[in-house]
């Protein structure tokens, strides 16, 4: 009989509410811009939340799937910003002296492609995780490691398949144990984990 170890929650309320709250404050700052004091406080609150969220991810890493999705959305926002800047530069160059500014033009186009890739990545991963059915992986835990320094991603190899794990699940895993994991399709993040008894334990 398989013993269910963890059904991984999506994340805490703070993680889930992070971007909706930031966007709400930005919207209020724009909507109430006639009252400069209120608009300024809304903008400062949004900036403070963004700063605290960034510090949390840098210090603690991808502690849950919702934190990973917060990071993906930040990637998408940054990518969209790069696309907008790139489009503006290309328009200015093509209206003016394209031949003299060819290097700047190539840089702007390259920046646009990088921004587009970041935008697609930041949007597609959460959509795939939330909308597509999960994959199932079963095998022995062959590798446990962390990737990156800031932020840190907890990586698990189940057989020959590499998946990601939350901090809480990662700490429970041991090399050599046999597990069965349901993983999200986009980020390969473990959502449900079972330990599979060895044949000697049956």
N, C-alpha and C positions, 0 to 999 in steps of 0.2 A: 504494500500500500504506500502511495506517495503522501508525504507529509507536506502540506503547504506551509512555507516559512513566512513569506511576506507577500501581501498585495500592496504594492507601492502606491501611496497616494500621489495625486498630481502635484501637490505642493501646498504650502500654507496660504492662508488668506492674504497675507502681506505680499507674497510672491505673485499671486493671481491678480491682485488689485494694483500692482506697481504701475504698469503702463496706462491702464484706464485712469488712474488718479493723476498721473503726470499730464496726460492729454487733456483731462478735464481742467486742470489748473492752467494749462497753456491756453485753452479755449476761453476760460474766464478772464485771463489777462488780456486777451485780444478783444473779447466782448465788452469788457468794462474799462477799456483803454481811456475813455473820457474821464474817469476818475483815476488820476495818475497814482495815487497812494494805494488804492485797492489793486490796481493792475500790477504795480510793483511788488506788492506782497504776494500775489498769486504767482508771479514769475519767480520770485525768490524761493517760494515754497516748492515749486516744480524743480528748480535747480538744486535745492537741498535734497529732495527725494532722489533725484538722479545721482547726486554725489554719494549719498548713503548706499544706494543700490550698487553703484560701481565699486565702492569700497568692500561691500559684502561679498560680491562675486570675486574680487581680487584676493580677498583674505581666505574665504571658505571654499571657493570653487563652485562646481555644478552640484549643489547639494540635493537638488530635485529636478524633475523634468520641467516644472514651471520656471525655475531659475534659468535652465538652459534655454527655454523659450523666450524669457526676458532678454537674454543675451542675443538670441536670434533676431528679435525685433529691433534691438539696438543696432545690430549689423545692417538690417534692412533700412533703418532710418538714415544711418551714415551713408549707405550705398545710394539711397535716393538723393541725398544731399550732393554727393559726388557727381551723380548724373546731371542734376540741375546746374551745378557749377560748370561741368564739362560742356553742356549744351550752350550755356551763355558764352563761354570762351570761344567755342567754334563759331557761333553766330557773329561775334565781334571780329574774329579773324577773317571769316569769309566776306564780311562787309568791307573790311579794310585791306590790309596788305598781307594776303595769304602767303605769297611767295617769299616775302621777307620774314614771315613768322612761321615758317614750315615746321621748325622744331617744336615751337610752342603748340602748334596745331596738332602735331602727332602726340605730344604729351597730353593735350586735352582729350583727344580721342581715346588714348590708352586709359586715361583716368575714367572716362565714361564707361568703357568696357569693364574695368575693375568694379566700378560702382554698380553696374548692372548685375554683375555676378554676385556681389554682396547682397543686393536687393533680392534677387531670385533665391539665393540660399536662405536668407533670413525669413522669407515668406513661405517657401516650399516645405522646409523641414517641419515647422509647427503644423502646417496643414496636413502633411502626410502622417504625422504622429497622431493627430486628433481625428482624422477622417478615415484613414485606411485601416483595414483589419491588421491585427498584430501577427508577427511571425513567431514561430516556436522553435527554440533551439534546445537541444539536449546533448549532454556529454560531460566529460570530466573538466573541471577547472584546471587549465594548463598554465595560465599566466595571470598574475595580478600586478598591475602597475599603474602609476599615475603619469599622465602626459601633461607637459607644460609646467611652468612655475606659477605664473599668475595670468589667468585663472587656471586652476588644476582640474583636470578631467580624470575620473576614476575609470580605468579600462580593465575589462575582464575578457579572457579568452576561454570560451566554452568549446572544447575540442579545437577545431580550426577556425571558429567564428569569433570575431571580435565584437564585443558589445560594450555599452556604457552602463554604469551603475551609480545610484545615489550614494552619498557618503554612508548612510545607515546600512544599506545592503552590502556595500563593499567591505565594511568592517566585519560582516558575519561570514564572509566566504573564506574557504581554506583550499589551498592547492590539493588537487587529487580527488576532492569530493565530486560526486556525480550530481548534477543539477538539471532541472528543466526550467527554462525561462521563456516567458512571453515578452517579446520586445516590440517597441513601437517601430513603425516602418521607416520613418524618416531619419531619426537620430540613433536608432538601435538601442534605445534606453530601456533597461529592464523595468517592466511594470508588474510582473508577477513572478515569483521564484518558488520552486519546489526543490527539496532535496530528494534524490532518488536513492533508496537503500541499495547497498551493494548486494550481490547475490549471496554472499556469506551471511548477510544480516537477515535475509528473508527466511 
